[in-house]
Amino acid sequence: MSTASATLTLRSEEEKTLQEELALPILLADRVIKSAQEAESSKQDCSDISKQVDRLSQLLRSSVRLYASTPSLYDRPLRRISSDITKNLDRALTLVRKCKHTGVLRQVFSITSVTDFRKVSNLLESSIADMKWLLSIFECTGSASLSLPPIANDDPILAWVWSYISTIQMGQIKDRVDAANGLASLANDSDRNRKLIVEEFGILPLLKLLKDGYSYSPNAQIAAVNALFSIATNQQRVRLITEFLGVPIIVKVLGDSVTKVQIKVADLIARMVELDTYAQEEFVTQNVTRPLVLLLSTDLDLDLNSSNSSSNNQPAKTSIHSLVQMKNELDYKKTRMNRVTSLNCYLDTSSSKKNAQHKKDGEMVSPEVEFKLKVSCALALWKLSKGSISNSKKITETKGLLCLAKIIEKETGDLQLNCLMTVMEITAVAETNADLRRAAFKTNWPPAMAILDQLLRVIQEEVNDPVLQIPAIRSIGCLARTFPAKETRIVSSLVDQLGNRNVEVATESAIALGKFVCPENFNCGQHSKAIIEFNGVPCLIKLIRNGGDPAKMQGLVLLCYLSLNVGNSKALEEARALNVLEGAARPVIAQYPELRELFASAIHHLILYQAGAHAHGRPCV
């Protein structure tokens, strides 16, 4: 069922009250009983039908009284069963009315009446069994019933779903927890079950249990969020959770609940925002980044003055230039003090302090559980920041960058990787958004400096771990336009990776360096000279010759930029860059026609600058 059709179904059923829904079968039951009393043939059969209908009528009236006295009654199965009962009663009414006939027609109708009465009687008995089952799960104070009513003989899962949802909505807290776990188990079994749970309106009771579970026990909230997590496996179902106002509930639970609940909720947030951009923006509106950054920064020292970046590990210098630079840094730190204070105020609000104090007083959390929470929060931030300007801004406007830098520096495994991926997504957004890039990644802004130091450290030190190196390299490439020409250590680190044994790492380095030397980069000429000075051309030529198609294409693009910026370089002439470009031009352009103009310009530039190049024939590009 699509989001639109599910919403329309819900609205249409809300417009027609349950009393109105049950009025028709009750009226039909009265008519059947009256017609049975007026029968002139098959009186005994009509009497038996009348007795069945009378029992059914009493059950229907009992359900009306129950509905009137139970505001939280789960009425979805009652509406479905009522519809079937109406059809069966209509058939019974048609049959007993035939028994009014007399004379010659009586003999004709008596031939088929026995079979007809038996069929109708079986249908009515099934309806009675359906109503008894339904009233039993409504009135039962124990766990959800797993018995099957006749209406669910062909689809046993339907009865279980009804029973579980009814218990979640109406049962005692222990039974609600068990039912939510049962619903999660069904959802994990198949996509059909997930679809059925949504169609039978299981999302709202789960959200209510998640919201109210804080008053009962963490197990209630965990059961609810596990079920929602199992259901939210595609965009349509995530959208329904969002439209049923689930996002504010989820964000509140994230900020208020105990650690083991927060872990589950953070995982749910990550899944929802990954599957649906609308949900992603709703979480932005509810400012979910605030509690996530707060939880991620637990036990971290985020004092700007205590940042242990690689630059702080350099030997002390005593030159006049160094002394002047130290004075400038001290003055800079003083001017930033007010901003640092405001950042602290943003995070350390009264509500977050209250929450932290609550945890400190009432919850003992092991380091393993605390670590797992941070992994989940970092995963959620990663998914939230992907392609989202607003979320990326919120992360950078807090101490989010410092927090990410500290964790990348000190942690390992999934936590470090998730934080690196978060930085990569934020920098990808910053690459296309100049305001964010200028505000969050100025090279003299300490959080940006801390991030940069850690990205460079990962690139240089994690040589055997491409999973970490690749997002670090991509992040630096996205920030290429923020670095001044004097930041040669960045270009040096990337050039070193052009010769990496892992082709994917070398290819990412070529892509990143391409962003440093492309025409859109104001310092492309100086960056190109730096690549030449750090002996990057031989590594680049080797990558072009030995790498696969992606590596070859990215390497050639970088070589084209270098040829345009420093075409008179001796290093390019010695590496026979012109021959490389001419040899690769035709096959590459055939596959990537958008590169035709770039190749033509680069080859033309090399022919102008390199001695003897005019002797080479130029390919048709």
LINBEL-V416873 format. One line per field, one symbol per residue. phi: phi as a letter, one per 40 degrees, with the letter a starting at -180 (. if undefined). psi: psi as a letter, one per 30 degrees, with the letter a starting at -180 (. if undefined). burial: # if it has 16 or more other ideal C-beta (glycine too) atoms within 10 Angstrom, else .. Layout:
# LINBEL-V416873
phi=???
psi=???
burial=???
This chain:
# LINBEL-V416873
phi=.cdccccccccccccbccdccccccccccccccccccccbbfcccccccccccccccccccccccccccbcccccdcccccdcccdcccccccccccccccbgccccccccbcccccccccccccccccccccccccccccccccbcbcdcbccadcdcccdcccccccbcccccccccccccccccccaccccccccccgccdcccccccccccbacccccccccccccccbaccccccdcccgccdcccccdcbccccccccccccddcccccacccdccccdcfccccccccccdgbcbcdcbccccccccdcbbcdcccccccccccccccccccccccccccccccccccccdcccbbbbcdccccccccccccccdccccgbcccccccccccdcccccccdcbbbgccccccccccccccccccbbccccccbbccbcddccccddccccccccccbbccccccccccccccdcccccccccccdcccdccccccccccccccccccccbcdccdcdccccccccccfccdcccccccbccdccccccccccccccccbcccccccccfccccccccdccccccbcccdcccccccccccccccgccccccccb
psi=kleeeeeeeeeeeefjleeeefeeeeeeeeeeeeeefgkflheeeeeeeeeeeeeeeeeeeeeeeeeefjfgkjgeeeeeeeeeeeeeeeeeeeefffgfklbefeeeffefeeeeeeeeeeeeeeeeeeeeeeeefefkfalkkglklefgefifeeeeeeeeeeeeffaleeeeeeeeeeeeeeefelfeeeeeeefghfeeeeeeeeeffffdlfeeeeeeeeeeefeigleeeeeeeefghfeeeeeeeeffllefeeeeeeeeeeeefefjfeeeeeeeeghffeeeeeefgkgkjgkefgkilfffglkkkgleeeeeeeeeeeeeeeffeeeeeeeeeeehleeeeeeeeeeeefkjkleeeeeeeeeeeeeeeeeefjgjeeeeeeeffageeeeeeeeeefllbeeeeeeeeeeeeeeeefefjeeeeeefhkfgjeeeeeeeeeeeeeeeehfgifeeeeeeeeeeefgeffklffiffeeeeeeeffgkfjeeeeeeeeeeeefeglffkegeeeeeeeeeeghfeeeeeeeeeflaeeeeeeeeeeeeeeeeehfgkeeeeegheeeeeeefeeeeeeeiffgeeeeeeeeeeeeeekkffffkkklj.
burial=..#..#...........#..##..##.##.###.##..#.##..##.###.##.###.##..##.##.....######.###.###.##..##.#####.#....#..#...#..##..##.##.###.##.##..##.#..###..#####.....##############...##########.##.....######.############.##...###############..##########.##.############################.#######.#.##########....#.#..#.##.............................#..#..##....#..#...#.....#...#..###############.######################.#...#################....##..##...################.##..#.################...##.###########...###############..#.##.#######.#.##.###.##..#...#################.#.###.#.##.###.##..##.....#..###.##.###..#..#.......#
